[in-house]
Amino acid sequence: MIVKNLYDSHIHLLMTGEILTQMDLSKIKNKSDLISACKKIPINGKDWIQGFGWDENHFEPGFTLSRKVLDQIFPDREVFFIRADGHSSCVSSKVLALLDIEISASPSQGPINKFIERDGEGLPTGILRESAHMKVYEILPPPEKSQIKSSLGLAINLFHQQGFTHLRDMTTCWPQWEASLEMFTAHEFNAFVEHNFSCEDIEDLDRALKELREARATENKFMKARGVKFFYDGSLGSRTAVLSQVYADETSNRGQRLWSQEAVHEVFQRAWVENFEVSVHVIGDQAVHEIVECARNVSAKGIVGKLNLEHVQVLKPETLKLMKPLHLTCHLQPCHWLSDQVWLKSRLGSLYEYAFPWEALRKAGFNFQFGSDSPIEKPSLSRNLKALRESAKAGLRRLNEDPFQRHTFAFKQVPQGETHLIPEGEDLFQVAKVFFEDKLVYENPSKI
């Protein structure tokens, strides 16, 4: 089976490569597992200790990941362990000190205080969410250009192994863009990548737009600068996605907004005037609704542009109707259902019927694409196909069309890719060969 331009519409390219050299925390269930994971990677005495993939839903009873645990294993070290959803982290006391987060039951108040988890005594546990989690990146030592190139190379190779030749990156930064340009010049960049530059808050917008202008002026046939991307809410896994009702397994929490609507309006206006796309991370149904209303308000002023809604894991019918006049695309990751299904119903309650709305979008005639959210999920065509099939058995509405068209890059005036797949069962494929621009970029050794 041959597929043209196999497309992953939502990834984090640099981070995908970076975590391949970090500690794998996805199998952690207890303290012994954590210590064993530490022994699998070289740790010198000066670098930060980083890991990715822990999930408290997998922990054994009695085990909790905290700064105290990290301080015991790594005394006086900077430790940064990212949760599997990418929206929370556990850090050591050394990192809290660098962030000026006091280990005190009566800390000075700040804008990130509500995102700092505290124990029964009021002391920070080391768990940081959303804005507090993102603050760690501001103090994390930046990688050298050679490290960025190495991580990008590892990531692109991983996507080739899974058959993908066309990618849409959601968290591009300027050092990554510069490194990619050098790799392209050296014929080391064998993929078509759409780049969206991250914007952390409204004060960061000037920087993001400036870098987008410079990127657009230097883009090439493999690298396209598309627009600005920001996070409006959090995740269901961290209970920070914004819902229209209280989380069914809590008493008052409806999630956390990370931007004011006034700031969102400004992003839409300034980006669209310059013909840049705007991509917004929205997972909860209320978050989607509010962003759609903001887009409609700006469009009503005669300022229009392309809007990308990222994830859209819960979407109510009334919001779907409001989306009609907008020039938008939704980017969904079916594989998230495989990871979330254990707790999804208990967390969403009556909102569950509106979860993962691919069929509702199809019936309403909206454009939508499928991706992986790598490295949050592994890039895998088979996992998305499996999720579509199994979610229908679990009561979600079945997608009544060939899902491959949502995994292909439709525009013809771009470099072409070709993926050779071997069917190996229901919704299961092995990648045999991958070509990009008529060049063989991957060949599966077991299929030669």
Secondary structure as GFF3:
##gff-version 3
##sequence-region A 1 448
A	DSSP	beta_strand	2	4	.	.	.	ID=ss1
A	DSSP	beta_strand	7	11	.	.	.	ID=ss2
A	DSSP	alpha_helix	13	19	.	.	.	ID=ss3
A	DSSP	beta_strand	23	24	.	.	.	ID=ss4
A	DSSP	alpha_helix	31	38	.	.	.	ID=ss5
A	DSSP	beta_strand	49	54	.	.	.	ID=ss6
A	DSSP	three_ten_helix	56	58	.	.	.	ID=ss7
A	DSSP	alpha_helix	67	73	.	.	.	ID=ss8
A	DSSP	beta_strand	79	83	.	.	.	ID=ss9
A	DSSP	beta_strand	88	91	.	.	.	ID=ss10
A	DSSP	alpha_helix	93	98	.	.	.	ID=ss11
A	DSSP	three_ten_helix	113	115	.	.	.	ID=ss12
A	DSSP	beta_strand	116	118	.	.	.	ID=ss13
A	DSSP	beta_strand	124	129	.	.	.	ID=ss14
A	DSSP	alpha_helix	130	139	.	.	.	ID=ss15
A	DSSP	alpha_helix	145	161	.	.	.	ID=ss16
A	DSSP	beta_strand	166	172	.	.	.	ID=ss17
A	DSSP	alpha_helix	174	185	.	.	.	ID=ss18
A	DSSP	beta_strand	192	198	.	.	.	ID=ss19
A	DSSP	three_ten_helix	202	204	.	.	.	ID=ss20
A	DSSP	alpha_helix	205	218	.	.	.	ID=ss21
A	DSSP	beta_strand	223	231	.	.	.	ID=ss22
A	DSSP	alpha_helix	261	273	.	.	.	ID=ss23
A	DSSP	beta_strand	277	282	.	.	.	ID=ss24
A	DSSP	alpha_helix	285	299	.	.	.	ID=ss25
A	DSSP	beta_strand	307	311	.	.	.	ID=ss26
A	DSSP	alpha_helix	317	322	.	.	.	ID=ss27
A	DSSP	beta_strand	328	332	.	.	.	ID=ss28
A	DSSP	alpha_helix	335	348	.	.	.	ID=ss29
A	DSSP	three_ten_helix	349	354	.	.	.	ID=ss30
A	DSSP	alpha_helix	358	364	.	.	.	ID=ss31
A	DSSP	beta_strand	367	370	.	.	.	ID=ss32
A	DSSP	alpha_helix	381	393	.	.	.	ID=ss33
A	DSSP	three_ten_helix	403	407	.	.	.	ID=ss34
A	DSSP	beta_strand	417	423	.	.	.	ID=ss35
A	DSSP	beta_strand	429	436	.	.	.	ID=ss36
A	DSSP	beta_strand	439	443	.	.	.	ID=ss37
A	DSSP	three_ten_helix	445	447	.	.	.	ID=ss38
###
